[in-house]
Amino acid sequence: MSYKLDLKVGENAQIELFSFPNPPERPSKPEACGLRHLAFQVDDVEETVFYLKSKGLEVENIRVDEITGNKFTFFKDPDNLPLEIYER
């Protein structure tokens, strides 16, 4: 069983802490040990994906959070680490 904890930081930021029983050791996957990834809240995931792709970035398919119903997806930074865009 995995767990998630949301910590509000000020008025405009949030830290999410995840616990996974057997995370993969790969540091470049979203559910890996250590720093999982950074997420950026956007107003419109589809619009942001279009913009990122127009700049030549590869972006994963858009997913929907099962609990909140919010849309999100991942792309990679120049060091090949995952970055998330999340719609609220």
N, CA, C and O atoms as a CHARMM CRD file, in Angstrom:
* protein
*
  352
    1    1 MET  N      0.84200  -1.16500   0.00000 PROA 1      0.00000
    2    1 MET  CA     0.00000   0.00000   0.00000 PROA 1      0.00000
    3    1 MET  C      0.89600   1.24000   0.00000 PROA 1      0.00000
    4    1 MET  O      1.89900   1.28700   0.71300 PROA 1      0.00000
    5    2 SER  N      0.53800   2.22400  -0.78700 PROA 2      0.00000
    6    2 SER  CA     1.29700   3.46900  -0.81400 PROA 2      0.00000
    7    2 SER  C      0.49600   4.56100  -0.10700 PROA 2      0.00000
    8    2 SER  O     -0.71800   4.45900   0.06700 PROA 2      0.00000
    9    3 TYR  N      1.21400   5.60500   0.29200 PROA 3      0.00000
   10    3 TYR  CA     0.59200   6.72800   0.98800 PROA 3      0.00000
   11    3 TYR  C      1.00100   8.03200   0.33600 PROA 3      0.00000
   12    3 TYR  O      2.05600   8.10800  -0.29500 PROA 3      0.00000
   13    4 LYS  N      0.16800   9.07400   0.48300 PROA 4      0.00000
   14    4 LYS  CA     0.45000  10.40200  -0.03500 PROA 4      0.00000
   15    4 LYS  C      0.05800  11.42000   1.02900 PROA 4      0.00000
   16    4 LYS  O     -1.01200  11.32800   1.63100 PROA 4      0.00000
   17    5 LEU  N      0.95200  12.40300   1.25400 PROA 5      0.00000
   18    5 LEU  CA     0.69700  13.46800   2.20400 PROA 5      0.00000
   19    5 LEU  C      0.85200  14.79700   1.49200 PROA 5      0.00000
   20    5 LEU  O      1.87300  15.02500   0.84300 PROA 5      0.00000
   21    6 ASP  N     -0.13000  15.68200   1.59600 PROA 6      0.00000
   22    6 ASP  CA    -0.07400  17.01600   0.99800 PROA 6      0.00000
   23    6 ASP  C      0.22800  18.03400   2.08700 PROA 6      0.00000
   24    6 ASP  O     -0.45100  18.08000   3.11300 PROA 6      0.00000
   25    7 LEU  N      1.25800  18.85600   1.85700 PROA 7      0.00000
   26    7 LEU  CA     1.62100  19.91900   2.78300 PROA 7      0.00000
   27    7 LEU  C      1.48800  21.25000   2.07100 PROA 7      0.00000
   28    7 LEU  O      2.14800  21.48000   1.05800 PROA 7      0.00000
   29    8 LYS  N      0.65200  22.12100   2.58300 PROA 8      0.00000
   30    8 LYS  CA     0.49300  23.44800   2.00000 PROA 8      0.00000
   31    8 LYS  C      1.63000  24.33500   2.49400 PROA 8      0.00000
   32    8 LYS  O      1.92500  24.37000   3.68900 PROA 8      0.00000
   33    9 VAL  N      2.27000  25.05200   1.56600 PROA 9      0.00000
   34    9 VAL  CA     3.38000  25.95000   1.89200 PROA 9      0.00000
   35    9 VAL  C      2.96600  27.34400   1.44000 PROA 9      0.00000
   36    9 VAL  O      2.95400  27.62700   0.24200 PROA 9      0.00000
   37   10 GLY  N      2.63000  28.20800   2.37400 PROA 10     0.00000
   38   10 GLY  CA     2.15100  29.53800   2.02200 PROA 10     0.00000
   39   10 GLY  C      0.81400  29.44700   1.30100 PROA 10     0.00000
   40   10 GLY  O      0.06700  28.48300   1.46900 PROA 10     0.00000
   41   11 GLU  N      0.52600  30.46200   0.49800 PROA 11     0.00000
   42   11 GLU  CA    -0.75300  30.50700  -0.20800 PROA 11     0.00000
   43   11 GLU  C     -0.71400  29.82800  -1.57200 PROA 11     0.00000
   44   11 GLU  O     -1.75700  29.41800  -2.08000 PROA 11     0.00000
   45   12 ASN  N      0.47700  29.69900  -2.18000 PROA 12     0.00000
   46   12 ASN  CA     0.54000  29.26900  -3.57900 PROA 12     0.00000
   47   12 ASN  C      1.40700  28.05500  -3.83800 PROA 12     0.00000
   48   12 ASN  O      1.71300  27.76900  -4.99500 PROA 12     0.00000
   49   13 ALA  N      1.81100  27.33600  -2.82200 PROA 13     0.00000
   50   13 ALA  CA     2.68600  26.17900  -3.05200 PROA 13     0.00000
   51   13 ALA  C      2.23600  24.99100  -2.21800 PROA 13     0.00000
   52   13 ALA  O      1.58400  25.14200  -1.18500 PROA 13     0.00000
   53   14 GLN  N      2.59600  23.82000  -2.68800 PROA 14     0.00000
   54   14 GLN  CA     2.23000  22.59100  -2.00500 PROA 14     0.00000
   55   14 GLN  C      3.35100  21.58000  -2.18800 PROA 14     0.00000
   56   14 GLN  O      3.93500  21.48800  -3.26800 PROA 14     0.00000
   57   15 ILE  N      3.65300  20.82800  -1.14900 PROA 15     0.00000
   58   15 ILE  CA     4.61400  19.73100  -1.22900 PROA 15     0.00000
   59   15 ILE  C      3.82900  18.44400  -1.04800 PROA 15     0.00000
   60   15 ILE  O      3.05600  18.31100  -0.09900 PROA 15     0.00000
   61   16 GLU  N      4.02500  17.50000  -1.95400 PROA 16     0.00000
   62   16 GLU  CA     3.38200  16.19800  -1.84800 PROA 16     0.00000
   63   16 GLU  C      4.45400  15.17400  -1.51700 PROA 16     0.00000
   64   16 GLU  O      5.46100  15.07800  -2.22000 PROA 16     0.00000
   65   17 LEU  N      4.24800  14.41300  -0.46200 PROA 17     0.00000
   66   17 LEU  CA     5.16800  13.35300  -0.08000 PROA 17     0.00000
   67   17 LEU  C      4.49000  12.01300  -0.33900 PROA 17     0.00000
   68   17 LEU  O      3.34800  11.79200   0.06400 PROA 17     0.00000
   69   18 PHE  N      5.21000  11.12400  -1.01700 PROA 18     0.00000
   70   18 PHE  CA     4.68900   9.80500  -1.36100 PROA 18     0.00000
   71   18 PHE  C      5.51500   8.72400  -0.68900 PROA 18     0.00000
   72   18 PHE  O      6.71900   8.88500  -0.49100 PROA 18     0.00000
   73   19 SER  N      4.87300   7.63600  -0.34200 PROA 19     0.00000
   74   19 SER  CA     5.54500   6.47200   0.20300 PROA 19     0.00000
   75   19 SER  C      5.12100   5.27400  -0.64500 PROA 19     0.00000
   76   19 SER  O      3.93100   4.99500  -0.79000 PROA 19     0.00000
   77   20 PHE  N      6.10300   4.57000  -1.20000 PROA 20     0.00000
   78   20 PHE  CA     5.82500   3.37200  -1.99100 PROA 20     0.00000
   79   20 PHE  C      6.53500   2.19100  -1.35000 PROA 20     0.00000
   80   20 PHE  O      7.69400   2.32500  -0.95500 PROA 20     0.00000
   81   21 PRO  N      5.88300   1.03800  -1.23000 PROA 21     0.00000
   82   21 PRO  CA     6.50500  -0.10300  -0.55300 PROA 21     0.00000
   83   21 PRO  C      7.73200  -0.65900  -1.28200 PROA 21     0.00000
   84   21 PRO  O      8.68600  -1.07700  -0.62700 PROA 21     0.00000
   85   22 ASN  N      7.73500  -0.67400  -2.59800 PROA 22     0.00000
   86   22 ASN  CA     8.84400  -1.23000  -3.36000 PROA 22     0.00000
   87   22 ASN  C      9.14400  -0.37500  -4.58400 PROA 22     0.00000
   88   22 ASN  O      8.93800  -0.82800  -5.71000 PROA 22     0.00000
   89   23 PRO  N      9.62900   0.85900  -4.38900 PROA 23     0.00000
   90   23 PRO  CA     9.87000   1.72800  -5.55000 PROA 23     0.00000
   91   23 PRO  C     11.04700   1.23500  -6.38100 PROA 23     0.00000
   92   23 PRO  O     11.98800   0.65600  -5.84000 PROA 23     0.00000
   93   24 PRO  N     11.00300   1.45900  -7.68800 PROA 24     0.00000
   94   24 PRO  CA    12.14100   1.06600  -8.51100 PROA 24     0.00000
   95   24 PRO  C     13.35800   1.90900  -8.15400 PROA 24     0.00000
   96   24 PRO  O     13.21500   3.03000  -7.66500 PROA 24     0.00000
   97   25 GLU  N     14.54800   1.38300  -8.39200 PROA 25     0.00000
   98   25 GLU  CA    15.76900   2.09200  -8.05500 PROA 25     0.00000
   99   25 GLU  C     16.14500   3.13500  -9.09100 PROA 25     0.00000
  100   25 GLU  O     17.03500   3.94700  -8.83600 PROA 25     0.00000
  101   26 ARG  N     15.49600   3.14300 -10.25800 PROA 26     0.00000
  102   26 ARG  CA    15.82900   4.09500 -11.31900 PROA 26     0.00000
  103   26 ARG  C     15.52200   5.51500 -10.87200 PROA 26     0.00000
  104   26 ARG  O     14.38200   5.78900 -10.49600 PROA 26     0.00000
  105   27 PRO  N     16.48400   6.43200 -10.89600 PROA 27     0.00000
  106   27 PRO  CA    16.23700   7.79400 -10.43800 PROA 27     0.00000
  107   27 PRO  C     15.46800   8.65200 -11.43300 PROA 27     0.00000
  108   27 PRO  O     15.10800   9.78200 -11.10300 PROA 27     0.00000
  109   28 SER  N     15.20500   8.15700 -12.63500 PROA 28     0.00000
  110   28 SER  CA    14.57200   8.99600 -13.64800 PROA 28     0.00000
  111   28 SER  C     13.09000   8.69400 -13.85500 PROA 28     0.00000
  112   28 SER  O     12.46700   9.27900 -14.74200 PROA 28     0.00000
  113   29 LYS  N     12.53500   7.83400 -13.09200 PROA 29     0.00000
  114   29 LYS  CA    11.10800   7.51400 -13.24200 PROA 29     0.00000
  115   29 LYS  C     10.31100   8.17700 -12.12800 PROA 29     0.00000
  116   29 LYS  O     10.82700   8.35300 -11.02500 PROA 29     0.00000
  117   30 PRO  N      9.07500   8.54200 -12.39300 PROA 30     0.00000
  118   30 PRO  CA     8.29500   9.26600 -11.38100 PROA 30     0.00000
  119   30 PRO  C      8.15900   8.57200 -10.03300 PROA 30     0.00000
  120   30 PRO  O      8.12800   9.25400  -9.00900 PROA 30     0.00000
  121   31 GLU  N      8.07600   7.26300  -9.99100 PROA 31     0.00000
  122   31 GLU  CA     7.89400   6.57500  -8.71100 PROA 31     0.00000
  123   31 GLU  C      9.20700   6.04600  -8.13400 PROA 31     0.00000
  124   31 GLU  O      9.18000   5.10900  -7.33700 PROA 31     0.00000
  125   32 ALA  N     10.35400   6.61500  -8.51200 PROA 32     0.00000
  126   32 ALA  CA    11.65100   6.13100  -8.04100 PROA 32     0.00000
  127   32 ALA  C     11.97700   6.67000  -6.65400 PROA 32     0.00000
  128   32 ALA  O     11.31600   7.58000  -6.15300 PROA 32     0.00000
  129   33 CYS  N     13.00900   6.09000  -6.04100 PROA 33     0.00000
  130   33 CYS  CA    13.47000   6.53900  -4.71800 PROA 33     0.00000
  131   33 CYS  C     14.07100   7.93900  -4.80600 PROA 33     0.00000
  132   33 CYS  O     14.53000   8.35600  -5.87000 PROA 33     0.00000
  133   34 GLY  N     14.06700   8.65900  -3.69500 PROA 34     0.00000
  134   34 GLY  CA    14.67100   9.98400  -3.64700 PROA 34     0.00000
  135   34 GLY  C     13.72300  11.03900  -4.17800 PROA 34     0.00000
  136   34 GLY  O     12.50400  10.90200  -4.08200 PROA 34     0.00000
  137   35 LEU  N     14.30000  12.10800  -4.74600 PROA 35     0.00000
  138   35 LEU  CA    13.47100  13.16500  -5.32200 PROA 35     0.00000
  139   35 LEU  C     12.64400  12.56000  -6.43500 PROA 35     0.00000
  140   35 LEU  O     13.18300  12.07400  -7.42900 PROA 35     0.00000
  141   36 ARG  N     11.36300  12.59100  -6.27000 PROA 36     0.00000
  142   36 ARG  CA    10.47000  11.96300  -7.24300 PROA 36     0.00000
  143   36 ARG  C     10.41200  12.78200  -8.51000 PROA 36     0.00000
  144   36 ARG  O     10.71300  12.28300  -9.59400 PROA 36     0.00000
  145   37 HSD  N     10.02700  14.03700  -8.38100 PROA 37     0.00000
  146   37 HSD  CA     9.94900  14.94400  -9.51600 PROA 37     0.00000
  147   37 HSD  C      9.43600  16.28800  -9.02100 PROA 37     0.00000
  148   37 HSD  O      9.00800  16.41500  -7.87400 PROA 37     0.00000
  149   38 LEU  N      9.48000  17.26600  -9.87300 PROA 38     0.00000
  150   38 LEU  CA     8.87500  18.56000  -9.58700 PROA 38     0.00000
  151   38 LEU  C      7.60700  18.67500 -10.41200 PROA 38     0.00000
  152   38 LEU  O      7.55700  18.21700 -11.55300 PROA 38     0.00000
  153   39 ALA  N      6.58600  19.28500  -9.83700 PROA 39     0.00000
  154   39 ALA  CA     5.32100  19.46300 -10.54400 PROA 39     0.00000
  155   39 ALA  C      4.98700  20.94500 -10.61000 PROA 39     0.00000
  156   39 ALA  O      5.24800  21.70200  -9.67600 PROA 39     0.00000
  157   40 PHE  N      4.40600  21.34000 -11.73100 PROA 40     0.00000
  158   40 PHE  CA     3.99400  22.71600 -11.94600 PROA 40     0.00000
  159   40 PHE  C      2.50600  22.75500 -12.22600 PROA 40     0.00000
  160   40 PHE  O      2.01400  22.05900 -13.11500 PROA 40     0.00000
  161   41 GLN  N      1.79200  23.56800 -11.46600 PROA 41     0.00000
  162   41 GLN  CA     0.35700  23.72200 -11.67900 PROA 41     0.00000
  163   41 GLN  C      0.13300  24.61200 -12.88800 PROA 41     0.00000
  164   41 GLN  O      0.75400  25.66700 -13.01500 PROA 41     0.00000
  165   42 VAL  N     -0.75700  24.18500 -13.77700 PROA 42     0.00000
  166   42 VAL  CA    -1.09700  24.95800 -14.96500 PROA 42     0.00000
  167   42 VAL  C     -2.61500  25.09000 -15.04200 PROA 42     0.00000
  168   42 VAL  O     -3.35300  24.30500 -14.44700 PROA 42     0.00000
  169   43 ASP  N     -3.06100  26.09000 -15.77900 PROA 43     0.00000
  170   43 ASP  CA    -4.50400  26.28800 -15.95000 PROA 43     0.00000
  171   43 ASP  C     -5.10300  25.30900 -16.93900 PROA 43     0.00000
  172   43 ASP  O     -6.26400  24.92200 -16.80300 PROA 43     0.00000
  173   44 ASP  N     -4.31600  24.89600 -17.94600 PROA 44     0.00000
  174   44 ASP  CA    -4.82300  24.04300 -19.01900 PROA 44     0.00000
  175   44 ASP  C     -3.72300  23.09100 -19.47900 PROA 44     0.00000
  176   44 ASP  O     -2.78200  23.50700 -20.15500 PROA 44     0.00000
  177   45 VAL  N     -3.84000  21.81300 -19.11400 PROA 45     0.00000
  178   45 VAL  CA    -2.81500  20.82800 -19.47700 PROA 45     0.00000
  179   45 VAL  C     -2.70000  20.67900 -20.99000 PROA 45     0.00000
  180   45 VAL  O     -1.59200  20.63100 -21.52500 PROA 45     0.00000
  181   46 GLU  N     -3.83700  20.60600 -21.68600 PROA 46     0.00000
  182   46 GLU  CA    -3.78100  20.43500 -23.14100 PROA 46     0.00000
  183   46 GLU  C     -3.01500  21.58500 -23.80900 PROA 46     0.00000
  184   46 GLU  O     -2.18300  21.35400 -24.68600 PROA 46     0.00000
  185   47 GLU  N     -3.29900  22.81200 -23.39300 PROA 47     0.00000
  186   47 GLU  CA    -2.63500  23.98600 -23.95300 PROA 47     0.00000
  187   47 GLU  C     -1.13300  23.95400 -23.65200 PROA 47     0.00000
  188   47 GLU  O     -0.31900  24.29400 -24.51000 PROA 47     0.00000
  189   48 THR  N     -0.77100  23.54900 -22.44400 PROA 48     0.00000
  190   48 THR  CA     0.64100  23.47200 -22.05800 PROA 48     0.00000
  191   48 THR  C      1.35200  22.38000 -22.83300 PROA 48     0.00000
  192   48 THR  O      2.48800  22.57400 -23.26600 PROA 48     0.00000
  193   49 VAL  N      0.70500  21.23100 -23.01700 PROA 49     0.00000
  194   49 VAL  CA     1.29600  20.15400 -23.80500 PROA 49     0.00000
  195   49 VAL  C      1.52300  20.62400 -25.24100 PROA 49     0.00000
  196   49 VAL  O      2.57800  20.35400 -25.81600 PROA 49     0.00000
  197   50 PHE  N      0.56700  21.31300 -25.82000 PROA 50     0.00000
  198   50 PHE  CA     0.71300  21.83300 -27.18100 PROA 50     0.00000
  199   50 PHE  C      1.92700  22.75100 -27.26400 PROA 50     0.00000
  200   50 PHE  O      2.72200  22.65500 -28.19900 PROA 50     0.00000
  201   51 TYR  N      2.06700  23.64700 -26.27700 PROA 51     0.00000
  202   51 TYR  CA     3.20500  24.57000 -26.25400 PROA 51     0.00000
  203   51 TYR  C      4.52800  23.80100 -26.14300 PROA 51     0.00000
  204   51 TYR  O      5.46300  24.06600 -26.89900 PROA 51     0.00000
  205   52 LEU  N      4.60700  22.85300 -25.20500 PROA 52     0.00000
  206   52 LEU  CA     5.84400  22.09300 -25.02700 PROA 52     0.00000
  207   52 LEU  C      6.21700  21.31600 -26.29100 PROA 52     0.00000
  208   52 LEU  O      7.38200  21.28800 -26.68800 PROA 52     0.00000
  209   53 LYS  N      5.22600  20.69200 -26.91700 PROA 53     0.00000
  210   53 LYS  CA     5.48900  19.94400 -28.14600 PROA 53     0.00000
  211   53 LYS  C      5.92400  20.88100 -29.27600 PROA 53     0.00000
  212   53 LYS  O      6.73800  20.50000 -30.11700 PROA 53     0.00000
  213   54 SER  N      5.38300  22.10600 -29.29800 PROA 54     0.00000
  214   54 SER  CA     5.76900  23.07000 -30.33700 PROA 54     0.00000
  215   54 SER  C      7.23000  23.48700 -30.18600 PROA 54     0.00000
  216   54 SER  O      7.83800  23.98200 -31.13500 PROA 54     0.00000
  217   55 LYS  N      7.79300  23.28600 -28.98900 PROA 55     0.00000
  218   55 LYS  CA     9.19900  23.59200 -28.72500 PROA 55     0.00000
  219   55 LYS  C     10.08400  22.35800 -28.88100 PROA 55     0.00000
  220   55 LYS  O     11.27600  22.39800 -28.57400 PROA 55     0.00000
  221   56 GLY  N      9.49100  21.25400 -29.36100 PROA 56     0.00000
  222   56 GLY  CA    10.26300  20.04900 -29.63900 PROA 56     0.00000
  223   56 GLY  C     10.40100  19.08300 -28.47600 PROA 56     0.00000
  224   56 GLY  O     11.18200  18.13500 -28.55900 PROA 56     0.00000
  225   57 LEU  N      9.66500  19.29700 -27.39500 PROA 57     0.00000
  226   57 LEU  CA     9.75600  18.38900 -26.25000 PROA 57     0.00000
  227   57 LEU  C      8.81800  17.20300 -26.42100 PROA 57     0.00000
  228   57 LEU  O      7.72600  17.33100 -26.97300 PROA 57     0.00000
  229   58 GLU  N      9.26000  16.05500 -25.94000 PROA 58     0.00000
  230   58 GLU  CA     8.39400  14.87500 -25.90600 PROA 58     0.00000
  231   58 GLU  C      7.60800  14.91700 -24.60400 PROA 58     0.00000
  232   58 GLU  O      8.17800  15.13200 -23.53500 PROA 58     0.00000
  233   59 VAL  N      6.30700  14.71300 -24.69600 PROA 59     0.00000
  234   59 VAL  CA     5.42800  14.76500 -23.53300 PROA 59     0.00000
  235   59 VAL  C      4.61700  13.47400 -23.49500 PROA 59     0.00000
  236   59 VAL  O      4.10700  13.02200 -24.52100 PROA 59     0.00000
  237   60 GLU  N      4.50100  12.88500 -22.30700 PROA 60     0.00000
  238   60 GLU  CA     3.69800  11.66700 -22.16200 PROA 60     0.00000
  239   60 GLU  C      2.22500  11.97000 -22.41700 PROA 60     0.00000
  240   60 GLU  O      1.81400  13.13100 -22.42100 PROA 60     0.00000
  241   61 ASN  N      1.44300  10.93200 -22.62800 PROA 61     0.00000
  242   61 ASN  CA    -0.00200  11.10000 -22.78800 PROA 61     0.00000
  243   61 ASN  C     -0.60000  11.70100 -21.51700 PROA 61     0.00000
  244   61 ASN  O     -0.12800  11.42900 -20.41400 PROA 61     0.00000
  245   62 ILE  N     -1.62000  12.50400 -21.67400 PROA 62     0.00000
  246   62 ILE  CA    -2.30200  13.11700 -20.53400 PROA 62     0.00000
  247   62 ILE  C     -3.06900  12.02600 -19.78500 PROA 62     0.00000
  248   62 ILE  O     -3.73700  11.18500 -20.38700 PROA 62     0.00000
  249   63 ARG  N     -2.95400  12.06500 -18.46200 PROA 63     0.00000
  250   63 ARG  CA    -3.66200  11.12000 -17.59300 PROA 63     0.00000
  251   63 ARG  C     -4.63700  11.89600 -16.71300 PROA 63     0.00000
  252   63 ARG  O     -4.59900  13.12500 -16.66300 PROA 63     0.00000
  253   64 VAL  N     -5.50400  11.17200 -16.02600 PROA 64     0.00000
  254   64 VAL  CA    -6.45000  11.78600 -15.10200 PROA 64     0.00000
  255   64 VAL  C     -6.24800  11.15300 -13.73100 PROA 64     0.00000
  256   64 VAL  O     -6.26700   9.92900 -13.59300 PROA 64     0.00000
  257   65 ASP  N     -6.05400  12.00100 -12.71000 PROA 65     0.00000
  258   65 ASP  CA    -5.89200  11.53300 -11.33600 PROA 65     0.00000
  259   65 ASP  C     -7.18500  10.84500 -10.90600 PROA 65     0.00000
  260   65 ASP  O     -8.25900  11.44400 -10.96400 PROA 65     0.00000
  261   66 GLU  N     -7.08200   9.58600 -10.47500 PROA 66     0.00000
  262   66 GLU  CA    -8.26300   8.80200 -10.10700 PROA 66     0.00000
  263   66 GLU  C     -9.03500   9.40100  -8.93600 PROA 66     0.00000
  264   66 GLU  O    -10.25200   9.23800  -8.84700 PROA 66     0.00000
  265   67 ILE  N     -8.34200  10.08600  -8.04500 PROA 67     0.00000
  266   67 ILE  CA    -8.98800  10.61100  -6.84500 PROA 67     0.00000
  267   67 ILE  C     -9.57700  11.99800  -7.08100 PROA 67     0.00000
  268   67 ILE  O    -10.71700  12.26200  -6.69900 PROA 67     0.00000
  269   68 THR  N     -8.80000  12.89000  -7.71100 PROA 68     0.00000
  270   68 THR  CA    -9.24900  14.27500  -7.87600 PROA 68     0.00000
  271   68 THR  C     -9.94300  14.54600  -9.20100 PROA 68     0.00000
  272   68 THR  O    -10.70200  15.50800  -9.32000 PROA 68     0.00000
  273   69 GLY  N     -9.68800  13.70400 -10.20000 PROA 69     0.00000
  274   69 GLY  CA   -10.23000  13.94400 -11.53100 PROA 69     0.00000
  275   69 GLY  C     -9.43900  14.98600 -12.31300 PROA 69     0.00000
  276   69 GLY  O     -9.83400  15.35800 -13.41800 PROA 69     0.00000
  277   70 ASN  N     -8.31600  15.46700 -11.74900 PROA 70     0.00000
  278   70 ASN  CA    -7.49300  16.47600 -12.41500 PROA 70     0.00000
  279   70 ASN  C     -6.57100  15.83900 -13.45300 PROA 70     0.00000
  280   70 ASN  O     -6.11600  14.70800 -13.28300 PROA 70     0.00000
  281   71 LYS  N     -6.30200  16.58000 -14.52800 PROA 71     0.00000
  282   71 LYS  CA    -5.42900  16.10800 -15.60200 PROA 71     0.00000
  283   71 LYS  C     -3.97700  16.40400 -15.26500 PROA 71     0.00000
  284   71 LYS  O     -3.66800  17.41000 -14.62600 PROA 71     0.00000
  285   72 PHE  N     -3.07500  15.50200 -15.71100 PROA 72     0.00000
  286   72 PHE  CA    -1.65000  15.70900 -15.50500 PROA 72     0.00000
  287   72 PHE  C     -0.86200  14.91500 -16.53700 PROA 72     0.00000
  288   72 PHE  O     -1.39600  14.01300 -17.18200 PROA 72     0.00000
  289   73 THR  N      0.40200  15.25600 -16.68400 PROA 73     0.00000
  290   73 THR  CA     1.30800  14.50600 -17.54800 PROA 73     0.00000
  291   73 THR  C      2.73900  14.83100 -17.16800 PROA 73     0.00000
  292   73 THR  O      2.98900  15.69100 -16.32400 PROA 73     0.00000
  293   74 PHE  N      3.67900  14.13500 -17.79800 PROA 74     0.00000
  294   74 PHE  CA     5.10000  14.31600 -17.51500 PROA 74     0.00000
  295   74 PHE  C      5.87700  14.59400 -18.79700 PROA 74     0.00000
  296   74 PHE  O      5.50100  14.15900 -19.88500 PROA 74     0.00000
  297   75 PHE  N      6.96600  15.32700 -18.63400 PROA 75     0.00000
  298   75 PHE  CA     7.98400  15.47700 -19.66900 PROA 75     0.00000
  299   75 PHE  C      9.31900  15.49800 -18.94200 PROA 75     0.00000
  300   75 PHE  O      9.34200  15.47500 -17.71200 PROA 75     0.00000
  301   76 LYS  N     10.43200  15.54200 -19.66600 PROA 76     0.00000
  302   76 LYS  CA    11.74700  15.43900 -19.02000 PROA 76     0.00000
  303   76 LYS  C     12.53200  16.73400 -19.11800 PROA 76     0.00000
  304   76 LYS  O     12.43900  17.47100 -20.09900 PROA 76     0.00000
  305   77 ASP  N     13.31400  16.99100 -18.06600 PROA 77     0.00000
  306   77 ASP  CA    14.20000  18.15000 -18.07700 PROA 77     0.00000
  307   77 ASP  C     15.47600  17.79800 -18.84500 PROA 77     0.00000
  308   77 ASP  O     15.62800  16.65500 -19.27500 PROA 77     0.00000
  309   78 PRO  N     16.40200  18.75500 -19.02900 PROA 78     0.00000
  310   78 PRO  CA    17.62800  18.45900 -19.79200 PROA 78     0.00000
  311   78 PRO  C     18.48700  17.34200 -19.19100 PROA 78     0.00000
  312   78 PRO  O     19.29800  16.74700 -19.89900 PROA 78     0.00000
  313   79 ASP  N     18.32100  17.04700 -17.88700 PROA 79     0.00000
  314   79 ASP  CA    19.05500  15.95400 -17.25300 PROA 79     0.00000
  315   79 ASP  C     18.28200  14.63800 -17.29200 PROA 79     0.00000
  316   79 ASP  O     18.67700  13.65900 -16.65900 PROA 79     0.00000
  317   80 ASN  N     17.18000  14.62200 -18.03700 PROA 80     0.00000
  318   80 ASN  CA    16.35300  13.42600 -18.21400 PROA 80     0.00000
  319   80 ASN  C     15.55100  13.05500 -16.96300 PROA 80     0.00000
  320   80 ASN  O     15.14800  11.90200 -16.80600 PROA 80     0.00000
  321   81 LEU  N     15.31900  14.02000 -16.07800 PROA 81     0.00000
  322   81 LEU  CA    14.49300  13.77300 -14.89900 PROA 81     0.00000
  323   81 LEU  C     13.07000  14.24000 -15.17200 PROA 81     0.00000
  324   81 LEU  O     12.87000  15.18300 -15.93800 PROA 81     0.00000
  325   82 PRO  N     12.07700  13.59400 -14.55900 PROA 82     0.00000
  326   82 PRO  CA    10.68900  13.92000 -14.86700 PROA 82     0.00000
  327   82 PRO  C     10.21900  15.24000 -14.26100 PROA 82     0.00000
  328   82 PRO  O     10.54100  15.57200 -13.12100 PROA 82     0.00000
  329   83 LEU  N      9.45100  15.98000 -15.05400 PROA 83     0.00000
  330   83 LEU  CA     8.74800  17.17300 -14.62300 PROA 83     0.00000
  331   83 LEU  C      7.26800  16.93600 -14.90600 PROA 83     0.00000
  332   83 LEU  O      6.90800  16.38800 -15.94800 PROA 83     0.00000
  333   84 GLU  N      6.42600  17.34600 -13.98700 PROA 84     0.00000
  334   84 GLU  CA     4.98300  17.12800 -14.13000 PROA 84     0.00000
  335   84 GLU  C      4.28500  18.46100 -14.35000 PROA 84     0.00000
  336   84 GLU  O      4.66900  19.48000 -13.77500 PROA 84     0.00000
  337   85 ILE  N      3.26500  18.44200 -15.18400 PROA 85     0.00000
  338   85 ILE  CA     2.32800  19.55200 -15.24900 PROA 85     0.00000
  339   85 ILE  C      0.99000  19.00500 -14.78500 PROA 85     0.00000
  340   85 ILE  O      0.56800  17.92600 -15.20000 PROA 85     0.00000
  341   86 TYR  N      0.32900  19.76100 -13.92200 PROA 86     0.00000
  342   86 TYR  CA    -0.86800  19.29400 -13.23500 PROA 86     0.00000
  343   86 TYR  C     -1.91800  20.39300 -13.31000 PROA 86     0.00000
  344   86 TYR  O     -1.64200  21.54700 -12.98000 PROA 86     0.00000
  345   87 GLU  N     -3.10700  20.03800 -13.73800 PROA 87     0.00000
  346   87 GLU  CA    -4.19500  21.00700 -13.89200 PROA 87     0.00000
  347   87 GLU  C     -5.08600  20.98100 -12.66100 PROA 87     0.00000
  348   87 GLU  O     -5.49500  19.91900 -12.19200 PROA 87     0.00000
  349   88 ARG  N     -5.37800  22.16700 -12.14900 PROA 88     0.00000
  350   88 ARG  CA    -6.29000  22.26700 -11.00200 PROA 88     0.00000
  351   88 ARG  C     -7.45700  23.13600 -11.34900 PROA 88     0.00000
  352   88 ARG  O     -8.33900  23.34600 -10.51700 PROA 88     0.00000
